[in-house]
C-alpha cells in the first residue's frame, strides 16, 4: 500500500495552474503534460527508493505472563537495513479487551541501526488472549511517498494475576527499601521463642534471658535476643460467590483478592511461614494445604489463574466446617469475602466467630467507593433519594457486621480495592511482629 505525503500532494497541485491555463493557451498544455510526467516520475522514484518491508526487521517483546489490572509494557523493536535515515510510524494490534491509551508510535531510525519504543496495555480480566499483526508505515528519502506494510506477528499471551507488585516487593526487599512501599518493619526482637542473636546485657533486659555460658567466656553479661517464630501457618479462604463478580474500577473484586493473596503468599513464604488456600462458593472449590517455600507460591499462582466467580451465594457453614476438618492446627485464617448484608452476612458472622476459638481469623473485605459516594449524595429526585437510602443501609449493615465480628474476637480489614494488597501485607507483618499468629 502507498500514498503521497502532504509534500507530494503539494507538488502535484503545482501542475494544476498550467493545466487550467492550457484551456486558453493550448501550447501550455504540452508544458503541463511534461511537468505532470516529471512530478509522477519523481514520485515513482521516491516510492522505489523507499524500499520494501524486507528492509526492516520488526519484533514485539513483553513478559510471558501479563499482569491483571496493571500497566504492562509492550516493546516494539525495529532494525533498519537501509543506508539512510527513515521516518516511520508503527502501530501494534493488541487484544481488543485490553485498555490501551495508544498503540501507535513514530520516530526516525538511523541508517543500519535499531529503534525501540514502548506502549502499555492494561488487561481487565484474566485469561488467554492473542496479539495480532504489526503495521508499519515509512517515508521515501524525498518525503513525497509513504509505503505501508503488515508484518505477521500474531502471538498468544496469558493474563495472570498481578505479578508486578511481587517483583517490586522483591526488588525493594533486596535493596532494603521496603519503607517506600509503606511497609513497616517485620522483625521484633525480644519476643517469640526463636533464637536471633547474642548481645551485651542492658539494665532494662530480663535477667532470665542472660546466657551464662557466653557471659563466662566474655567476662561480661550477655543476653539472648529472640525473634518471632518462623514456619507459622497462614490460610487464605477465598469467597468466589456472586458478589465477588461485582467490579471496582472495571476490575472484579475477586481479582483484587487474588492479587492480594499472591502477594501475601510470596511475602509469607519468603519469611519462612507455611501458606495454603481454599476457594468456596456454595461448595468447596480448591483446597491447597499449607506448605513453605517458593514452590508453594507458584502452585497458588497456577491454581488462581483459572479461578472464576460463581453466580451463587457462598455457603459459609460448609466452608468453615470443611476448613476446620482439614486444618486442625492454629493458623492465621484470612477470609476474603464481601460483606453484602442479608442472611448470608449473619451466617458468616456466626460461623467465623466459632472459628475464633481454635484459630486467629481475619475477615478481609473490599469497600466500594461508589457506595460511599452514593451514601453522601444530595438527592435531586426520587431515584437519587432511593439510591442514597440503599447505600446508607448497606454501609450500616457492613458496620454492624464488622462490629459484631470484633466483639467475638475476629480481626477485620475493610479497605478500598487499590489499597488491599499492601494493607493485607502490613496487617500480616503486624500480627507476626506482635506474636499473635
N, C-alpha and C positions, 0 to 999 in steps of 0.2 A: 504494500500500500504506500502511496506517495501523495503529497500535496504541496503547493507553493507556500512559502512563508509570506509575511506581510511585505517583505522586501521584494520578493519575486512578483507578487501581485502589483506592487507599485511600478515595477519596470514594465510589466505588461500594459498597465494603464498609460504609460508614456507613449505608446504606439497609437492609442485611440485618437488623439487630435489629428494625426496625419491621415488616418482612415476617414475621419469626418471631412477634412479639407479636400480629400480626393473626390468628394461629391461635386465640388465646384471646379477643381483643378485636376483633371484626370491624370496628368503626368505625375502628380504627387502620389497616386495610387501605387506606382511601382516602388517609390521610396518607402511607402508604408509597408508594402509586402516584404521588401528587403529587411526593414527594421524588425518586422514580426518574425521573419525566419531567423534573424540574428538572435533575437531575445529567446526564441524557442530553443535554438541551438545552445545558448548559454545555460538555459535551464536543464537541458538534457545532459550537458557536460557536468553541471553541478550534481545532478542526480546520480550519474555514473561514478563520479568521484567520491560520492558519499559511501559507496561500497555496500555490501550485503551484510546480513546479520552474522554471517560466518566470521566477520572481522571482530566479533565481540564474544566473550565468554561470560555468561551470567549465571549466578547461583544465589540460592536463598539459604540462610543459616538461622537456626533457632534452637532452643532447648528441645530435647526429645520429648519432654513432658511439660506442656504449658500449664501455668498455674491459674486456677479459677479466681475470678474477682480481682486480678492484678494486671498491671500493665506489663505485658511480656514483650521484650524487644525482638524485632524481626530484622535481620540484617540482609541487605541486598548487596551483592558484590559484582562488579563489572570489571573485566580486564580487556583492555583495548589492544588489538594487534595493528592498529593503524599508525601511520607515520606522522600524523598531525593531530593537534588537539581537536576534540569533538564536543559540541554542545548536545546534551541529551536530556530526555525525560523518561523515567521508568515508572511503571505502575504495576503493583502486585495485585493478586486476586485472592485475598484471604477468605475464609468461610463466611458466608452471609450472616450467620448467627453471632459473629463477633462484633463487638463495638470497636470501631476504628475511626479515629479523627480524620486521617487521610493516609492512603497507601501510595500516593503519588509523590515521587522525589525527582529532583532535577539537579543538574550540575554540569561541570565541564571536566572531561577526563583528558589528561595529557597523553602525548604520543607514547605508545607502548608502555602504558602504566596501568595501575589499578585504582579503582574508586570504591568506597564503601559508604552506604547510607543506612540509616536506622529509622524504622517507624514502629509503632506499638499497637498491639491488639489486646482487647480486654474481654476475655471469654466470660459468659454469664451462666453457663451450665457445663457440668462435667460430661464427658463422653468422647466419641470418636468423630473427628472432622477431617476435611480434606482441603488443602490449599490448591488453587487452580494454577493457571499458567502466569507467566510474567510478560508484560507488554513493554516494548522499548521503541522510543522514537529518537531519531538523531538527525542533525542538520548536515548538509553538504558543506564543503570548505568555503564556498562563496556565500553561504547563508541564504540561498534562494529556494532550496527544496528541503523537504523533510521526508524521511523514509520511516516506515513503521513496520515492525515485525512482532510476531508472537513466539515466545520461547516456551517450549514444553517443560513445565516444572511442577506438574501435579504431584503432590505428596501427601500421605496421611499424617495426621497429628493427633495426639491424645491430650485431652484437658483433664488434669488431675487436680485434687485439692491443692490449695495454695502452698507451694514449697518455697516461695521467695522469702517468707518470714523465717522459715527454718534455716535457709542459707545465711540470711542476715544475722540471725542469732549466733550461728556457728562462727561467722567471721568476727563479730564483736566479742564473742567469748574468747577467741584466740588472742585478740588484741586487748583483752581486759577492759573493754569499753561498754559493758552491758548497761551502765547508767544512762547511756544515750538513748536506750530503748525504754527508759522508765522502770527498769527492773532494779529491785533492791538487793542488798547483799543476801546471800543464801546460807552463809555459814555462821553459826552461833557457837562460840567457844564456851566451855563451862557447862553445857547442857548435854544430855544424852549419855550414852554409856560406851561409845566407840572411841578408842584412843586416837588422839590427834597429835600431840607433841608434849615435850617437856620444856619447862621454863623456870626462871627464878621465882621463888615464893614472894608474894606481896602481902602486906599486912591485912588486906581485905579478903584474902583467899581462905577457903575452908581448910582447916588443918588436917581434916581427914583425907584430903587429896595429896598430901605430901608423899613423895616417892622416897622412901628411906634408903633404898639401895643407891639411887642416884645422888641423894644428899650425902651419903657416906663417901662416895667416890669424889665428889666435887668440894667437899668440906664447906658447903653452904646449902641452905634449904632449897629444895627443888620440888615443884608441884607438877601435877599432871593435868593437862587440858583434854577435854573430851569434846567430840562433835556429835551432831545428830546422827543416829544410826542410819546406815545405808540398807539397801535391799528391803525397803518397806514396800507395801503393796498399794497400788493405785488402780482402781477400776472405774472405767467410764461406761455409764449406762446411757445409751442414746435413744431418745424417743424419735421414731420415724413415722409417727401418726400424721393425720391430715393437716393439723395446724402447723407442722414444720414445713409444709409446702408454701406457706404464705411468704411473699417476698419482702425484703427490706432493701431499698435502693437497687431494685432489679435482680437481686440475688436471693435465693430461698434461704430461710433461716437454717435449714438443715446444712447447707453448705458452709455457713459461718461456723456452725458447731463442728463440722468435720475438720475445718481448718484449725480450730482451737484444740481439738482432740489430738491431731497430729503434732502440733507444736508442743503440747503437753507431753506426748509420748516421747518426742525427741529429747526434751529437756530432762524428763524423769529418767530415761534410760542412760543419759549421759551422766546423771548423778548417782547411778548405781541402783536405782529403785526398779522394782518389777511393776509392769503395767499391763493391763488387759482391758478388754472391752466387750460390750454386749449391745446389740440393737434389738429393739422391740417395738411392736405396734399392738395389734390385738393378739398377736402371738410372738414368740421369740424368733428373732431373725438369725443373727450370727452370735456366736459366743467364742471369744478368744481368751484363753486362760492367761493369767499374769506370768510374764517372763521378763528377764532383763536382757540387755544387750541391744545393739543397733539392729540386729536381725528382726527383733520384735517390732521395731518402728516400721520396717519395710513390709512386714506381714500386715500390719494395720493399714498401711498405705494401699496395698493391693486389695484388701478387703473393702475399704471405704470407697475406693474408686467406683465400684459398681452399686453402691447403696443408693436407694431412692426412697422418697417418702411414699407412704401408702394412704389411700383415701379412706381411712378408718380411724376410729377412736383408739387411743392407747389403753391397754389393759394393765394398769399398774399393779394390781393384785397378783396377776400371773407373773409379771416381770420380776417383782420383788421376791416372790416365793421361789421362782427358779434360781434367781441370783443367790438367795440365802442357802439353797441346797448345794449350789456349785462352789460357793466361796464361804468357807466356814471360819477362816482366819479374819482378824480385824483388818480393815483396809479403809483407806480414804476412798469413798464411793461417790463419784461425781455424776450426778444425774442431770443430763441436759434435756430439758423439756420446755414446753410452752404453757405458761400459766394463763389459760384462756377462760377460766371461770366455769361454773356449772358443776354437775355431779362429778365429772372427771377430775376436777381440781380437788374436790373434797376427798375423793378416793385416794388421790396421790398423797395428800397431806396425811391421811390416816396410815397408809402403809409405809411411807417414808419415816414417819415418826416411830413406828415399830422397829424399823431398821436401825435407828439410832441407838438401840440397846446393845447391839453387837458390833457396830461399825461406826465410822465417822462420816455421815452423809453430808454432801454439799450439793444443794439444788441450784443449778445454773440456768438462767433464762434470759432471753433477749428482749429488751424493751423496744417498742416500736415508736419511732419519733412521730409518725403520722397520728398515732392515737393520742400522744401528748399534745400535739398541735390541735387536734380536733377538740380535746377537752378544754383548751384555752380559747377556742374560737368564740367570737362575739356573733351570735346568730342574727342573720338578716332576714330569714324566712323560716317557715316551719320545718323544712328539711334540715337546715343548718342547726336548728334547735334540737331536733331529734338526734342528729349526729353527735352533738356535744353531750347530750344526755347519755347516749350509749357509750361514748368514750369515757365519760366520767365514771359510769357504773363499772366498766371493765377495769379501770385503774383502781377503783375501790376494792374490787374483788381480788385483784393481784396483791394489793397491800395487805388485805385481810389474810390471804394465803401465806404470804411471806411472814407476817407477824405470828401466825399460828405455828408455822414451821420452827421459827426461832424459839417460841415458848416450849417446844418439845425437844429442844437441843439440836435442831438441824441447822446447819450453816446455809446461808443463801448468798447468791451473787446475781444481781439484776443490773445489767449494763447494756448500753447501746451496742448494736451489731459491730461497728467498726472498732470498738474497744474490747471485744470479747476475748480474743486470743491472749493479749498481753495482760489483761485483768485476771484471766484464769491462771497464767503463769505466776503472777505476783501473789495471788492467793495461795497457790500451791507452795511457793517458797516461804511464805509467811507461816503457814501451818507446819511445814517441815522444820523451819528455824525455831519455832516455839515448842517443838517436840510433841505435837498433838496427834500426829499420824501413828 
